[in-house]
């Protein structure tokens, strides 16, 4: 089963932005994820159309089953 951690932010201009991490660690807590998201905002390394990430909106783990049928 494939897992993805989706981190959702708002930019300073009000746009919604999602960052995804493939195969996140299993022992993540809501507190550690929110702290990491705040650190991402504070690092100010991402801008969307000139607007930096400004606020944490949400985070979620998405699990999905993938069945390869043809892999050339």
Predicted model as a PDB file, atoms N, CA, C, CB and O in Angstrom, pLDDT in the B-factor column:
MODEL        1                                                                  
ATOM      1  N   UNK A   1       0.850  -1.178   0.000  1.00 78.00           N  
ATOM      2  CA  UNK A   1       0.000   0.000   0.000  1.00 78.00           C  
ATOM      3  C   UNK A   1       0.896   1.242   0.000  1.00 78.00           C  
ATOM      4  CB  UNK A   1      -0.967  -0.002   1.229  1.00 78.00           C  
ATOM      5  O   UNK A   1       1.809   1.350   0.818  1.00 78.00           O  
ATOM      6  N   UNK A   2       0.639   2.153  -0.895  1.00 88.00           N  
ATOM      7  CA  UNK A   2       1.411   3.393  -0.994  1.00 88.00           C  
ATOM      8  C   UNK A   2       0.829   4.431  -0.043  1.00 88.00           C  
ATOM      9  CB  UNK A   2       1.416   3.931  -2.453  1.00 88.00           C  
ATOM     10  O   UNK A   2      -0.386   4.610   0.032  1.00 88.00           O  
ATOM     11  N   UNK A   3       1.721   5.117   0.689  1.00 94.00           N  
ATOM     12  CA  UNK A   3       1.285   6.173   1.603  1.00 94.00           C  
ATOM     13  C   UNK A   3       1.921   7.489   1.186  1.00 94.00           C  
ATOM     14  CB  UNK A   3       1.652   5.828   3.072  1.00 94.00           C  
ATOM     15  O   UNK A   3       3.064   7.530   0.731  1.00 94.00           O  
ATOM     16  N   UNK A   4       1.164   8.551   1.348  1.00 96.00           N  
ATOM     17  CA  UNK A   4       1.641   9.894   1.073  1.00 96.00           C  
ATOM     18  C   UNK A   4       1.186  10.807   2.213  1.00 96.00           C  
ATOM     19  CB  UNK A   4       1.119  10.407  -0.309  1.00 96.00           C  
ATOM     20  O   UNK A   4       0.037  10.739   2.649  1.00 96.00           O  
ATOM     21  N   UNK A   5       2.082  11.649   2.686  1.00 97.00           N  
ATOM     22  CA  UNK A   5       1.738  12.675   3.669  1.00 97.00           C  
ATOM     23  C   UNK A   5       1.477  13.961   2.895  1.00 97.00           C  
ATOM     24  CB  UNK A   5       2.883  12.868   4.748  1.00 97.00           C  
ATOM     25  O   UNK A   5       2.355  14.452   2.186  1.00 97.00           O  
ATOM     26  N   UNK A   6       0.279  14.501   3.030  1.00 98.00           N  
ATOM     27  CA  UNK A   6      -0.081  15.735   2.335  1.00 98.00           C  
ATOM     28  C   UNK A   6      -0.129  16.865   3.349  1.00 98.00           C  
ATOM     29  CB  UNK A   6      -1.447  15.593   1.595  1.00 98.00           C  
ATOM     30  O   UNK A   6      -0.874  16.802   4.327  1.00 98.00           O  
ATOM     31  N   UNK A   7       0.674  17.905   3.112  1.00 98.00           N  
ATOM     32  CA  UNK A   7       0.742  19.082   3.976  1.00 98.00           C  
ATOM     33  C   UNK A   7       0.066  20.235   3.244  1.00 98.00           C  
ATOM     34  CB  UNK A   7       2.229  19.439   4.355  1.00 98.00           C  
ATOM     35  O   UNK A   7       0.460  20.590   2.133  1.00 98.00           O  
ATOM     36  N   UNK A   8      -0.945  20.811   3.867  1.00 98.00           N  
ATOM     37  CA  UNK A   8      -1.725  21.874   3.230  1.00 98.00           C  
ATOM     38  C   UNK A   8      -1.476  23.210   3.932  1.00 98.00           C  
ATOM     39  CB  UNK A   8      -3.234  21.528   3.250  1.00 98.00           C  
ATOM     40  O   UNK A   8      -1.573  23.320   5.154  1.00 98.00           O  
ATOM     41  N   UNK A   9      -1.155  24.214   3.127  1.00 98.00           N  
ATOM     42  CA  UNK A   9      -0.844  25.554   3.613  1.00 98.00           C  
ATOM     43  C   UNK A   9      -1.674  26.587   2.862  1.00 98.00           C  
ATOM     44  CB  UNK A   9       0.661  25.856   3.459  1.00 98.00           C  
ATOM     45  O   UNK A   9      -2.239  26.300   1.807  1.00 98.00           O  
ATOM     46  N   UNK A  10      -1.741  27.800   3.424  1.00 98.00           N  
ATOM     47  CA  UNK A  10      -2.202  28.980   2.695  1.00 98.00           C  
ATOM     48  C   UNK A  10      -1.000  29.888   2.524  1.00 98.00           C  
ATOM     49  CB  UNK A  10      -3.381  29.715   3.443  1.00 98.00           C  
ATOM     50  O   UNK A  10      -0.144  29.964   3.405  1.00 98.00           O  
ATOM     51  N   UNK A  11      -0.932  30.579   1.391  1.00 97.00           N  
ATOM     52  CA  UNK A  11       0.133  31.558   1.178  1.00 97.00           C  
ATOM     53  C   UNK A  11      -0.312  32.904   1.746  1.00 97.00           C  
ATOM     54  CB  UNK A  11       0.488  31.684  -0.340  1.00 97.00           C  
ATOM     55  O   UNK A  11      -1.458  33.079   2.159  1.00 97.00           O  
ATOM     56  N   UNK A  12       0.621  33.838   1.753  1.00 97.00           N  
ATOM     57  CA  UNK A  12       0.315  35.181   2.235  1.00 97.00           C  
ATOM     58  C   UNK A  12      -0.754  35.851   1.379  1.00 97.00           C  
ATOM     59  CB  UNK A  12       1.577  36.035   2.254  1.00 97.00           C  
ATOM     60  O   UNK A  12      -1.444  36.758   1.846  1.00 97.00           O  
ATOM     61  N   UNK A  13      -0.898  35.409   0.123  1.00 97.00           N  
ATOM     62  CA  UNK A  13      -1.928  35.992  -0.749  1.00 97.00           C  
ATOM     63  C   UNK A  13      -3.233  35.201  -0.716  1.00 97.00           C  
ATOM     64  CB  UNK A  13      -1.418  36.068  -2.180  1.00 97.00           C  
ATOM     65  O   UNK A  13      -4.159  35.504  -1.469  1.00 97.00           O  
ATOM     66  N   UNK A  14      -3.316  34.191   0.149  1.00 96.00           N  
ATOM     67  CA  UNK A  14      -4.560  33.447   0.309  1.00 96.00           C  
ATOM     68  C   UNK A  14      -4.718  32.221  -0.581  1.00 96.00           C  
ATOM     69  CB  UNK A  14      -5.682  34.347   0.059  1.00 96.00           C  
ATOM     70  O   UNK A  14      -5.769  31.581  -0.556  1.00 96.00           O  
ATOM     71  N   UNK A  15      -3.703  31.879  -1.363  1.00 97.00           N  
ATOM     72  CA  UNK A  15      -3.792  30.687  -2.207  1.00 97.00           C  
ATOM     73  C   UNK A  15      -3.530  29.433  -1.383  1.00 97.00           C  
ATOM     74  CB  UNK A  15      -2.794  30.774  -3.380  1.00 97.00           C  
ATOM     75  O   UNK A  15      -2.741  29.443  -0.438  1.00 97.00           O  
ATOM     76  N   UNK A  16      -4.209  28.355  -1.761  1.00 97.00           N  
ATOM     77  CA  UNK A  16      -3.995  27.064  -1.114  1.00 97.00           C  
ATOM     78  C   UNK A  16      -2.857  26.339  -1.814  1.00 97.00           C  
ATOM     79  CB  UNK A  16      -5.287  26.208  -1.134  1.00 97.00           C  
ATOM     80  O   UNK A  16      -2.774  26.336  -3.042  1.00 97.00           O  
ATOM     81  N   UNK A  17      -1.972  25.717  -1.018  1.00 97.00           N  
ATOM     82  CA  UNK A  17      -0.814  24.998  -1.539  1.00 97.00           C  
ATOM     83  C   UNK A  17      -0.687  23.678  -0.793  1.00 97.00           C  
ATOM     84  CB  UNK A  17       0.489  25.846  -1.401  1.00 97.00           C  
ATOM     85  O   UNK A  17      -0.868  23.625   0.424  1.00 97.00           O  
ATOM     86  N   UNK A  18      -0.373  22.607  -1.532  1.00 97.00           N  
ATOM     87  CA  UNK A  18      -0.130  21.305  -0.913  1.00 97.00           C  
ATOM     88  C   UNK A  18       1.275  20.836  -1.242  1.00 97.00           C  
ATOM     89  CB  UNK A  18      -1.170  20.265  -1.383  1.00 97.00           C  
ATOM     90  O   UNK A  18       1.722  20.928  -2.385  1.00 97.00           O  
ATOM     91  N   UNK A  19       1.964  20.332  -0.230  1.00 97.00           N  
ATOM     92  CA  UNK A  19       3.249  19.669  -0.404  1.00 97.00           C  
ATOM     93  C   UNK A  19       3.033  18.209  -0.037  1.00 97.00           C  
ATOM     94  CB  UNK A  19       4.386  20.334   0.476  1.00 97.00           C  
ATOM     95  O   UNK A  19       2.323  17.913   0.924  1.00 97.00           O  
ATOM     96  N   UNK A  20       3.629  17.300  -0.783  1.00 97.00           N  
ATOM     97  CA  UNK A  20       3.453  15.883  -0.477  1.00 97.00           C  
ATOM     98  C   UNK A  20       4.799  15.213  -0.244  1.00 97.00           C  
ATOM     99  CB  UNK A  20       2.698  15.176  -1.609  1.00 97.00           C  
ATOM    100  O   UNK A  20       5.812  15.562  -0.850  1.00 97.00           O  
ATOM    101  N   UNK A  21       4.769  14.241   0.655  1.00 96.00           N  
ATOM    102  CA  UNK A  21       5.946  13.452   0.993  1.00 96.00           C  
ATOM    103  C   UNK A  21       5.570  11.991   0.813  1.00 96.00           C  
ATOM    104  CB  UNK A  21       6.447  13.745   2.458  1.00 96.00           C  
ATOM    105  O   UNK A  21       4.630  11.507   1.444  1.00 96.00           O  
ATOM    106  N   UNK A  22       6.302  11.285  -0.047  1.00 96.00           N  
ATOM    107  CA  UNK A  22       6.041   9.867  -0.256  1.00 96.00           C  
ATOM    108  C   UNK A  22       6.594   9.049   0.902  1.00 96.00           C  
ATOM    109  CB  UNK A  22       6.651   9.395  -1.582  1.00 96.00           C  
ATOM    110  O   UNK A  22       7.654   9.356   1.446  1.00 96.00           O  
ATOM    111  N   UNK A  23       5.866   8.012   1.268  1.00 95.00           N  
ATOM    112  CA  UNK A  23       6.276   7.043   2.293  1.00 95.00           C  
ATOM    113  C   UNK A  23       6.777   7.704   3.580  1.00 95.00           C  
ATOM    114  CB  UNK A  23       7.358   6.143   1.740  1.00 95.00           C  
ATOM    115  O   UNK A  23       7.939   7.534   3.948  1.00 95.00           O  
ATOM    116  N   UNK A  24       5.910   8.454   4.265  1.00 96.00           N  
ATOM    117  CA  UNK A  24       6.317   9.092   5.521  1.00 96.00           C  
ATOM    118  C   UNK A  24       6.562   8.047   6.610  1.00 96.00           C  
ATOM    119  CB  UNK A  24       5.245  10.099   5.983  1.00 96.00           C  
ATOM    120  O   UNK A  24       6.063   6.924   6.531  1.00 96.00           O  
ATOM    121  N   UNK A  25       7.327   8.426   7.615  1.00 94.00           N  
ATOM    122  CA  UNK A  25       7.572   7.537   8.758  1.00 94.00           C  
ATOM    123  C   UNK A  25       6.249   7.170   9.416  1.00 94.00           C  
ATOM    124  CB  UNK A  25       8.523   8.206   9.789  1.00 94.00           C  
ATOM    125  O   UNK A  25       5.296   7.948   9.399  1.00 94.00           O  
ATOM    126  N   UNK A  26       6.207   5.990   9.988  1.00 91.00           N  
ATOM    127  CA  UNK A  26       4.975   5.500  10.612  1.00 91.00           C  
ATOM    128  C   UNK A  26       4.720   6.135  11.972  1.00 91.00           C  
ATOM    129  CB  UNK A  26       5.033   3.994  10.761  1.00 91.00           C  
ATOM    130  O   UNK A  26       3.572   6.169  12.416  1.00 91.00           O  
ATOM    131  N   UNK A  27       5.741   6.637  12.644  1.00 94.00           N  
ATOM    132  CA  UNK A  27       5.576   7.130  14.011  1.00 94.00           C  
ATOM    133  C   UNK A  27       5.342   8.638  14.109  1.00 94.00           C  
ATOM    134  CB  UNK A  27       6.781   6.772  14.813  1.00 94.00           C  
ATOM    135  O   UNK A  27       5.587   9.224  15.164  1.00 94.00           O  
ATOM    136  N   UNK A  28       4.884   9.265  13.058  1.00 94.00           N  
ATOM    137  CA  UNK A  28       4.604  10.704  13.099  1.00 94.00           C  
ATOM    138  C   UNK A  28       3.408  10.991  13.996  1.00 94.00           C  
ATOM    139  CB  UNK A  28       4.346  11.249  11.681  1.00 94.00           C  
ATOM    140  O   UNK A  28       2.452  10.217  14.041  1.00 94.00           O  
ATOM    141  N   UNK A  29       3.472  12.108  14.705  1.00 96.00           N  
ATOM    142  CA  UNK A  29       2.349  12.539  15.539  1.00 96.00           C  
ATOM    143  C   UNK A  29       1.802  13.844  14.975  1.00 96.00           C  
ATOM    144  CB  UNK A  29       2.782  12.712  17.035  1.00 96.00           C  
ATOM    145  O   UNK A  29       2.516  14.560  14.272  1.00 96.00           O  
ATOM    146  N   UNK A  30       0.551  14.161  15.273  1.00 96.00           N  
ATOM    147  CA  UNK A  30       0.016  15.455  14.823  1.00 96.00           C  
ATOM    148  C   UNK A  30       0.881  16.634  15.291  1.00 96.00           C  
ATOM    149  CB  UNK A  30      -1.417  15.633  15.333  1.00 96.00           C  
ATOM    150  O   UNK A  30       1.068  17.602  14.554  1.00 96.00           O  
ATOM    151  N   UNK A  31       1.400  16.545  16.508  1.00 97.00           N  
ATOM    152  CA  UNK A  31       2.227  17.634  17.034  1.00 97.00           C  
ATOM    153  C   UNK A  31       3.525  17.774  16.255  1.00 97.00           C  
ATOM    154  CB  UNK A  31       2.533  17.404  18.511  1.00 97.00           C  
ATOM    155  O   UNK A  31       3.938  18.891  15.943  1.00 97.00           O  
ATOM    156  N   UNK A  32       4.186  16.643  15.930  1.00 97.00           N  
ATOM    157  CA  UNK A  32       5.455  16.728  15.197  1.00 97.00           C  
ATOM    158  C   UNK A  32       5.231  17.220  13.769  1.00 97.00           C  
ATOM    159  CB  UNK A  32       6.157  15.360  15.177  1.00 97.00           C  
ATOM    160  O   UNK A  32       6.071  17.933  13.219  1.00 97.00           O  
ATOM    161  N   UNK A  33       4.116  16.848  13.176  1.00 97.00           N  
ATOM    162  CA  UNK A  33       3.809  17.308  11.821  1.00 97.00           C  
ATOM    163  C   UNK A  33       3.541  18.810  11.823  1.00 97.00           C  
ATOM    164  CB  UNK A  33       2.594  16.546  11.247  1.00 97.00           C  
ATOM    165  O   UNK A  33       4.045  19.529  10.961  1.00 97.00           O  
ATOM    166  N   UNK A  34       2.753  19.287  12.782  1.00 97.00           N  
ATOM    167  CA  UNK A  34       2.464  20.725  12.834  1.00 97.00           C  
ATOM    168  C   UNK A  34       3.728  21.526  13.102  1.00 97.00           C  
ATOM    169  CB  UNK A  34       1.417  21.025  13.914  1.00 97.00           C  
ATOM    170  O   UNK A  34       3.916  22.593  12.517  1.00 97.00           O  
ATOM    171  N   UNK A  35       4.600  21.029  13.977  1.00 98.00           N  
ATOM    172  CA  UNK A  35       5.863  21.711  14.245  1.00 98.00           C  
ATOM    173  C   UNK A  35       6.715  21.778  12.980  1.00 98.00           C  
ATOM    174  CB  UNK A  35       6.633  20.997  15.371  1.00 98.00           C  
ATOM    175  O   UNK A  35       7.303  22.817  12.679  1.00 98.00           O  
ATOM    176  N   UNK A  36       6.781  20.672  12.243  1.00 97.00           N  
ATOM    177  CA  UNK A  36       7.546  20.659  10.991  1.00 97.00           C  
ATOM    178  C   UNK A  36       6.950  21.638   9.979  1.00 97.00           C  
ATOM    179  CB  UNK A  36       7.579  19.236  10.395  1.00 97.00           C  
ATOM    180  O   UNK A  36       7.687  22.318   9.265  1.00 97.00           O  
ATOM    181  N   UNK A  37       5.628  21.710   9.916  1.00 98.00           N  
ATOM    182  CA  UNK A  37       4.985  22.646   8.991  1.00 98.00           C  
ATOM    183  C   UNK A  37       5.304  24.093   9.374  1.00 98.00           C  
ATOM    184  CB  UNK A  37       3.460  22.424   8.975  1.00 98.00           C  
ATOM    185  O   UNK A  37       5.541  24.928   8.502  1.00 98.00           O  
ATOM    186  N   UNK A  38       5.310  24.387  10.673  1.00 98.00           N  
ATOM    187  CA  UNK A  38       5.667  25.743  11.130  1.00 98.00           C  
ATOM    188  C   UNK A  38       7.122  26.057  10.773  1.00 98.00           C  
ATOM    189  CB  UNK A  38       5.448  25.881  12.668  1.00 98.00           C  
ATOM    190  O   UNK A  38       7.446  27.190  10.416  1.00 98.00           O  
ATOM    191  N   UNK A  39       7.997  25.047  10.870  1.00 98.00           N  
ATOM    192  CA  UNK A  39       9.403  25.244  10.502  1.00 98.00           C  
ATOM    193  C   UNK A  39       9.551  25.488   9.002  1.00 98.00           C  
ATOM    194  CB  UNK A  39      10.242  24.027  10.921  1.00 98.00           C  
ATOM    195  O   UNK A  39      10.396  26.278   8.583  1.00 98.00           O  
ATOM    196  N   UNK A  40       8.738  24.816   8.199  1.00 97.00           N  
ATOM    197  CA  UNK A  40       8.755  25.038   6.747  1.00 97.00           C  
ATOM    198  C   UNK A  40       8.359  26.490   6.449  1.00 97.00           C  
ATOM    199  CB  UNK A  40       7.788  24.042   6.018  1.00 97.00           C  
ATOM    200  O   UNK A  40       8.988  27.155   5.625  1.00 97.00           O  
ATOM    201  N   UNK A  41       7.320  26.970   7.121  1.00 98.00           N  
ATOM    202  CA  UNK A  41       6.883  28.365   6.939  1.00 98.00           C  
ATOM    203  C   UNK A  41       8.004  29.319   7.364  1.00 98.00           C  
ATOM    204  CB  UNK A  41       5.583  28.651   7.760  1.00 98.00           C  
ATOM    205  O   UNK A  41       8.325  30.261   6.640  1.00 98.00           O  
ATOM    206  N   UNK A  42       8.596  29.077   8.537  1.00 98.00           N  
ATOM    207  CA  UNK A  42       9.635  29.966   9.071  1.00 98.00           C  
ATOM    208  C   UNK A  42      10.886  29.986   8.192  1.00 98.00           C  
ATOM    209  CB  UNK A  42      10.009  29.539  10.485  1.00 98.00           C  
ATOM    210  O   UNK A  42      11.567  31.008   8.109  1.00 98.00           O  
ATOM    211  N   UNK A  43      11.194  28.861   7.535  1.00 97.00           N  
ATOM    212  CA  UNK A  43      12.374  28.800   6.668  1.00 97.00           C  
ATOM    213  C   UNK A  43      12.216  29.664   5.419  1.00 97.00           C  
ATOM    214  CB  UNK A  43      12.650  27.358   6.262  1.00 97.00           C  
ATOM    215  O   UNK A  43      13.207  30.068   4.810  1.00 97.00           O  
ATOM    216  N   UNK A  44      10.970  29.947   5.039  1.00 95.00           N  
ATOM    217  CA  UNK A  44      10.668  30.857   3.928  1.00 95.00           C  
ATOM    218  C   UNK A  44      11.360  30.433   2.629  1.00 95.00           C  
ATOM    219  CB  UNK A  44      11.086  32.278   4.292  1.00 95.00           C  
ATOM    220  O   UNK A  44      11.905  31.270   1.910  1.00 95.00           O  
ATOM    221  N   UNK A  45      11.334  29.135   2.335  1.00 95.00           N  
ATOM    222  CA  UNK A  45      11.991  28.644   1.120  1.00 95.00           C  
ATOM    223  C   UNK A  45      11.031  28.422  -0.042  1.00 95.00           C  
ATOM    224  CB  UNK A  45      12.708  27.362   1.417  1.00 95.00           C  
ATOM    225  O   UNK A  45      11.471  28.227  -1.175  1.00 95.00           O  
ATOM    226  N   UNK A  46       9.730  28.450   0.220  1.00 95.00           N  
ATOM    227  CA  UNK A  46       8.748  28.243  -0.842  1.00 95.00           C  
ATOM    228  C   UNK A  46       7.967  29.526  -1.083  1.00 95.00           C  
ATOM    229  CB  UNK A  46       7.789  27.085  -0.487  1.00 95.00           C  
ATOM    230  O   UNK A  46       7.521  30.185  -0.144  1.00 95.00           O  
ATOM    231  N   UNK A  47       7.808  29.870  -2.362  1.00 95.00           N  
ATOM    232  CA  UNK A  47       6.960  30.993  -2.767  1.00 95.00           C  
ATOM    233  C   UNK A  47       6.083  30.525  -3.917  1.00 95.00           C  
ATOM    234  CB  UNK A  47       7.817  32.246  -3.182  1.00 95.00           C  
ATOM    235  O   UNK A  47       6.539  29.803  -4.804  1.00 95.00           O  
ATOM    236  N   UNK A  48       4.841  30.935  -3.898  1.00 94.00           N  
ATOM    237  CA  UNK A  48       3.912  30.658  -4.986  1.00 94.00           C  
ATOM    238  C   UNK A  48       3.505  32.005  -5.568  1.00 94.00           C  
ATOM    239  CB  UNK A  48       2.656  29.831  -4.496  1.00 94.00           C  
ATOM    240  O   UNK A  48       2.832  32.792  -4.902  1.00 94.00           O  
ATOM    241  N   UNK A  49       3.907  32.272  -6.799  1.00 94.00           N  
ATOM    242  CA  UNK A  49       3.639  33.552  -7.459  1.00 94.00           C  
ATOM    243  C   UNK A  49       4.082  34.729  -6.589  1.00 94.00           C  
ATOM    244  CB  UNK A  49       2.147  33.677  -7.789  1.00 94.00           C  
ATOM    245  O   UNK A  49       3.376  35.732  -6.488  1.00 94.00           O  
ATOM    246  N   UNK A  50       5.250  34.604  -5.966  1.00 95.00           N  
ATOM    247  CA  UNK A  50       5.815  35.681  -5.159  1.00 95.00           C  
ATOM    248  C   UNK A  50       5.308  35.757  -3.740  1.00 95.00           C  
ATOM    249  CB  UNK A  50       5.554  36.957  -5.811  1.00 95.00           C  
ATOM    250  O   UNK A  50       5.761  36.608  -2.975  1.00 95.00           O  
ATOM    251  N   UNK A  51       4.369  34.881  -3.356  1.00 97.00           N  
ATOM    252  CA  UNK A  51       3.813  34.914  -1.997  1.00 97.00           C  
ATOM    253  C   UNK A  51       4.334  33.718  -1.200  1.00 97.00           C  
ATOM    254  CB  UNK A  51       2.252  34.908  -2.033  1.00 97.00           C  
ATOM    255  O   UNK A  51       4.207  32.579  -1.650  1.00 97.00           O  
ATOM    256  N   UNK A  52       4.919  33.959  -0.022  1.00 98.00           N  
ATOM    257  CA  UNK A  52       5.434  32.859   0.788  1.00 98.00           C  
ATOM    258  C   UNK A  52       4.299  32.091   1.486  1.00 98.00           C  
ATOM    259  CB  UNK A  52       6.424  33.394   1.829  1.00 98.00           C  
ATOM    260  O   UNK A  52       3.172  32.572   1.601  1.00 98.00           O  
ATOM    261  N   UNK A  53       4.640  30.887   1.942  1.00 98.00           N  
ATOM    262  CA  UNK A  53       3.682  30.137   2.759  1.00 98.00           C  
ATOM    263  C   UNK A  53       3.453  30.919   4.035  1.00 98.00           C  
ATOM    264  CB  UNK A  53       4.190  28.686   3.070  1.00 98.00           C  
ATOM    265  O   UNK A  53       4.398  31.464   4.605  1.00 98.00           O  
ATOM    266  N   UNK A  54       2.200  30.981   4.495  1.00 98.00           N  
ATOM    267  CA  UNK A  54       1.885  31.826   5.644  1.00 98.00           C  
ATOM    268  C   UNK A  54       1.238  31.074   6.805  1.00 98.00           C  
ATOM    269  CB  UNK A  54       0.982  32.934   5.212  1.00 98.00           C  
ATOM    270  O   UNK A  54       1.559  31.341   7.963  1.00 98.00           O  
ATOM    271  N   UNK A  55       0.333  30.140   6.516  1.00 98.00           N  
ATOM    272  CA  UNK A  55      -0.374  29.469   7.602  1.00 98.00           C  
ATOM    273  C   UNK A  55      -0.528  27.977   7.317  1.00 98.00           C  
ATOM    274  CB  UNK A  55      -1.749  30.109   7.818  1.00 98.00           C  
ATOM    275  O   UNK A  55      -0.596  27.541   6.168  1.00 98.00           O  
ATOM    276  N   UNK A  56      -0.581  27.210   8.412  1.00 98.00           N  
ATOM    277  CA  UNK A  56      -0.862  25.786   8.349  1.00 98.00           C  
ATOM    278  C   UNK A  56      -2.366  25.618   8.208  1.00 98.00           C  
ATOM    279  CB  UNK A  56      -0.319  25.036   9.610  1.00 98.00           C  
ATOM    280  O   UNK A  56      -3.129  26.232   8.953  1.00 98.00           O  
ATOM    281  N   UNK A  57      -2.798  24.800   7.269  1.00 98.00           N  
ATOM    282  CA  UNK A  57      -4.228  24.509   7.111  1.00 98.00           C  
ATOM    283  C   UNK A  57      -4.540  23.124   7.657  1.00 98.00           C  
ATOM    284  CB  UNK A  57      -4.651  24.609   5.625  1.00 98.00           C  
ATOM    285  O   UNK A  57      -5.393  22.973   8.531  1.00 98.00           O  
ATOM    286  N   UNK A  58      -3.840  22.101   7.135  1.00 98.00           N  
ATOM    287  CA  UNK A  58      -4.120  20.738   7.589  1.00 98.00           C  
ATOM    288  C   UNK A  58      -3.019  19.812   7.098  1.00 98.00           C  
ATOM    289  CB  UNK A  58      -5.510  20.255   7.086  1.00 98.00           C  
ATOM    290  O   UNK A  58      -2.170  20.197   6.294  1.00 98.00           O  
ATOM    291  N   UNK A  59      -3.051  18.592   7.595  1.00 98.00           N  
ATOM    292  CA  UNK A  59      -2.146  17.546   7.128  1.00 98.00           C  
ATOM    293  C   UNK A  59      -2.903  16.235   7.204  1.00 98.00           C  
ATOM    294  CB  UNK A  59      -0.818  17.495   7.974  1.00 98.00           C  
ATOM    295  O   UNK A  59      -3.739  16.029   8.084  1.00 98.00           O  
ATOM    296  N   UNK A  60      -2.591  15.345   6.255  1.00 97.00           N  
ATOM    297  CA  UNK A  60      -3.252  14.043   6.267  1.00 97.00           C  
ATOM    298  C   UNK A  60      -2.374  13.012   5.583  1.00 97.00           C  
ATOM    299  CB  UNK A  60      -4.630  14.117   5.580  1.00 97.00           C  
ATOM    300  O   UNK A  60      -1.559  13.332   4.718  1.00 97.00           O  
ATOM    301  N   UNK A  61      -2.562  11.767   5.996  1.00 96.00           N  
ATOM    302  CA  UNK A  61      -1.889  10.655   5.351  1.00 96.00           C  
ATOM    303  C   UNK A  61      -2.891  10.014   4.409  1.00 96.00           C  
ATOM    304  CB  UNK A  61      -1.335   9.624   6.396  1.00 96.00           C  
ATOM    305  O   UNK A  61      -4.012   9.691   4.803  1.00 96.00           O  
ATOM    306  N   UNK A  62      -2.482   9.833   3.171  1.00 96.00           N  
ATOM    307  CA  UNK A  62      -3.330   9.210   2.159  1.00 96.00           C  
ATOM    308  C   UNK A  62      -2.745   7.841   1.861  1.00 96.00           C  
ATOM    309  CB  UNK A  62      -3.429  10.089   0.856  1.00 96.00           C  
ATOM    310  O   UNK A  62      -1.565   7.716   1.536  1.00 96.00           O  
ATOM    311  N   UNK A  63      -3.577   6.817   1.975  1.00 94.00           N  
ATOM    312  CA  UNK A  63      -3.153   5.455   1.668  1.00 94.00           C  
ATOM    313  C   UNK A  63      -3.901   4.991   0.435  1.00 94.00           C  
ATOM    314  CB  UNK A  63      -3.404   4.493   2.868  1.00 94.00           C  
ATOM    315  O   UNK A  63      -5.103   5.218   0.298  1.00 94.00           O  
ATOM    316  N   UNK A  64      -3.172   4.335  -0.467  1.00 93.00           N  
ATOM    317  CA  UNK A  64      -3.833   3.823  -1.665  1.00 93.00           C  
ATOM    318  C   UNK A  64      -3.172   2.528  -2.092  1.00 93.00           C  
ATOM    319  CB  UNK A  64      -3.788   4.858  -2.810  1.00 93.00           C  
ATOM    320  O   UNK A  64      -1.978   2.315  -1.881  1.00 93.00           O  
ATOM    321  N   UNK A  65      -3.955   1.690  -2.682  1.00 91.00           N  
ATOM    322  CA  UNK A  65      -3.459   0.431  -3.241  1.00 91.00           C  
ATOM    323  C   UNK A  65      -3.169   0.642  -4.719  1.00 91.00           C  
ATOM    324  CB  UNK A  65      -4.486  -0.731  -3.034  1.00 91.00           C  
ATOM    325  O   UNK A  65      -3.996   1.180  -5.454  1.00 91.00           O  
ATOM    326  N   UNK A  66      -1.993   0.215  -5.144  1.00 83.00           N  
ATOM    327  CA  UNK A  66      -1.604   0.331  -6.535  1.00 83.00           C  
ATOM    328  C   UNK A  66      -1.282  -1.066  -7.054  1.00 83.00           C  
ATOM    329  CB  UNK A  66      -0.390   1.295  -6.707  1.00 83.00           C  
ATOM    330  O   UNK A  66      -0.471  -1.780  -6.464  1.00 83.00           O  
ATOM    331  N   UNK A  67      -1.915  -1.453  -8.152  1.00 87.00           N  
ATOM    332  CA  UNK A  67      -1.633  -2.737  -8.771  1.00 87.00           C  
ATOM    333  C   UNK A  67      -1.070  -2.479 -10.160  1.00 87.00           C  
ATOM    334  CB  UNK A  67      -2.909  -3.631  -8.836  1.00 87.00           C  
ATOM    335  O   UNK A  67      -1.770  -1.981 -11.042  1.00 87.00           O  
ATOM    336  N   UNK A  68       0.192  -2.820 -10.345  1.00 88.00           N  
ATOM    337  CA  UNK A  68       0.839  -2.658 -11.644  1.00 88.00           C  
ATOM    338  C   UNK A  68       0.304  -3.736 -12.590  1.00 88.00           C  
ATOM    339  CB  UNK A  68       2.402  -2.744 -11.515  1.00 88.00           C  
ATOM    340  O   UNK A  68       0.365  -4.922 -12.265  1.00 88.00           O  
ATOM    341  N   UNK A  69      -0.210  -3.349 -13.731  1.00 93.00           N  
ATOM    342  CA  UNK A  69      -0.709  -4.303 -14.711  1.00 93.00           C  
ATOM    343  C   UNK A  69       0.268  -4.490 -15.858  1.00 93.00           C  
ATOM    344  CB  UNK A  69      -2.051  -3.854 -15.245  1.00 93.00           C  
ATOM    345  O   UNK A  69       0.465  -5.606 -16.339  1.00 93.00           O  
ATOM    346  N   UNK A  70       0.871  -3.410 -16.290  1.00 94.00           N  
ATOM    347  CA  UNK A  70       1.879  -3.465 -17.340  1.00 94.00           C  
ATOM    348  C   UNK A  70       2.990  -2.529 -16.899  1.00 94.00           C  
ATOM    349  CB  UNK A  70       1.292  -3.064 -18.760  1.00 94.00           C  
ATOM    350  O   UNK A  70       2.729  -1.376 -16.557  1.00 94.00           O  
ATOM    351  N   UNK A  71       4.201  -2.999 -16.902  1.00 87.00           N  
ATOM    352  CA  UNK A  71       5.325  -2.167 -16.504  1.00 87.00           C  
ATOM    353  C   UNK A  71       6.441  -2.372 -17.514  1.00 87.00           C  
ATOM    354  CB  UNK A  71       5.803  -2.505 -15.057  1.00 87.00           C  
ATOM    355  O   UNK A  71       7.243  -3.297 -17.387  1.00 87.00           O  
ATOM    356  N   UNK A  72       6.488  -1.498 -18.525  1.00 80.00           N  
ATOM    357  CA  UNK A  72       7.440  -1.656 -19.619  1.00 80.00           C  
ATOM    358  C   UNK A  72       8.644  -0.935 -19.371  1.00 80.00           C  
ATOM    359  CB  UNK A  72       6.893  -1.231 -20.885  1.00 80.00           C  
ATOM    360  O   UNK A  72       9.559  -0.959 -20.195  1.00 80.00           O  
TER     361      UNK A  72                                                      
ENDMDL                                                                          
END                                                                             
